[in-house]
Amino acid sequence: MPRILGVDVPPNKQLPYAFRYIYGVGPTVARKICEGLSLDPSRQSKTLTDEELTRIAAFIEKNFVVEGNLRRQRTQNINRLRDIKCYRGLRHRANLPVRGQRTRTNSRTRKGPRKTIAGKKLATKK
């Protein structure tokens, strides 16, 4: 199983799909890696040599922000928003949707499971 930047990439996948297992590498960046190093995108990752793996790792480190650096950058950005107490920072702090989505219904992923209110009854009809 090839290791790139501390991540085990699956051996039986084509290179652009295998590169996506690295945090911060998506379809476009994976294609750019293949083009930048003139690698055949249809090759499987198990066919990579040690020399190619070091070239790939060096190319990614030089040209893209990935893995630990990207995670650190994201958390620093969120913490900065929290510290300056802007609207987005307050939404992050309250664990609510940040980008303007409605919360009356939906947003269950962000808010968690429903919390039922004890003793609340529906109005009865007369």
N, C-alpha and C positions, 0 to 999 in steps of 0.2 A: 504494500500500500504506500504510494508516494506521499511524502510530507513536504508541504510548501508553507513557509512562514509559520510553522508549528501546527498546521492543520492537516489532518489526514484526509486526502482527497480520494474518492472511490476509484478503484483501479479499472473498472469495466465501463467507464463512461468516456465519451468523447471530451476532448480538452476544454471546449467552451463551457460544457455542462459541469465538468469536474472543478473548474476554477471558481464556479459560483458557490462552492462550499466555503470559500474564504469570505469572512465578514467584510462587506464593503465592495465586493465584486459582483456585479450583475451582468446581464447579457451584453450590454454595450462595452463595458470594461473588459469582459472576457474576450470579446471579439478583438478589441484593441491590443490585448496582450498577444493573441495569436498573430495578428498582423505585424506588430512591432518586432516580434522575434522571428517572424516568417516561419511559424509552425503550422503544420497541416491541421486544420480544425477537425478533420475526420479521424485523426489518430486517437487511440485510447490512452489514458493517462498511465497505464502500466508499462507502456512502451518507452516512456521517458527515461533518459540516462541521467546519471548523477550530475554530469556537467550541465545538461539542459535544465535540471531542477534548480541548480544554483543560478543559472542565467535568468530563469523565470522569477525567482525570488528577488534577485537584484533589480530586475526591471520593474517589478511591482513596487518594491520599496522606494525606488527612485521617482516613479511617476504618479503613484496613487497613495492616498491615505487609507489604510486598511487595518483590520484587526484591532489590537489594543490601543493604538493611537487614535483611531476613529471613535472607538467606544469612549475613550477619555475625553476627546473633543466634544462629543455629544453631551456627556454628563456635565462638562464645564459650561457649555452653552445654556443648558437647562438651569443649572445652579445660578448662573449670571442673571437669567430672567427672574428667578425666585428672589435673588438678593435685591434687585432694583425694584421689586414689587410691582412690575408692570402687569397688565391684564393676563397675558399668557403665563407669566410666572405664578400668578394667583390660581389660575386654572390647573397648572401642574401641581401646585401645592395641595389643592383640594381634590386632586385625582378625578377631575372632570374633563370632558372633551375640550380640546384647546382651540380647534379650528372652526368654531362657529356652528357646530352641529347642534341639533335640538336635543333637549334632555328630558322633556316631559314624557315622551315615549322613547324607546331605543336607548342607546348608549349603555347597555347592560354590560358590555365588555369592560368599559372603563369604570363604571360605578359598582360592579359586582352584583351578586344575586340580590333579588328583591328582599327588602326588610319589611315584613308585615307589621302593621301597627296594631297592637293589642287593644281590644275594646272598641274598635272602629266598626260601626254597623251602617248599612245602607239605610237611607230614609225610607220609612214605611209609608205606603199609600193609604189614604183614608177614604 
